[in-house]
């Protein structure tokens, strides 16, 4: 009887440990997917910003268009800074 109890108790402990490991694995996978998505969003935002910089180079000498492009680029930069907290909790405006 005592041996059966020990075997059942050991099996329950192994089952509980396996369940905890499966839950930890699922959480790790979810965290990985969230981080991957955040990196992709950040890369896309940087690409948009880079496109804006290239656009500025194309507008040299065209003052009104340049002014508008600079304002748009500044908005993109501000969005990057605020979205990804690039300078901590510093806020603008």
Residue pairs with C-beta under 8 A, 6 or more apart in sequence:
42 84
45 76
45 79
45 80
45 83
45 84
46 80
48 76
49 73
49 76
49 77
49 80
52 69
52 72
52 73
52 76
53 73
55 69
55 73
56 66
56 69
56 70
56 73
59 65
59 66
59 69
60 66
78 92
80 86
81 87
81 92
82 91
82 92
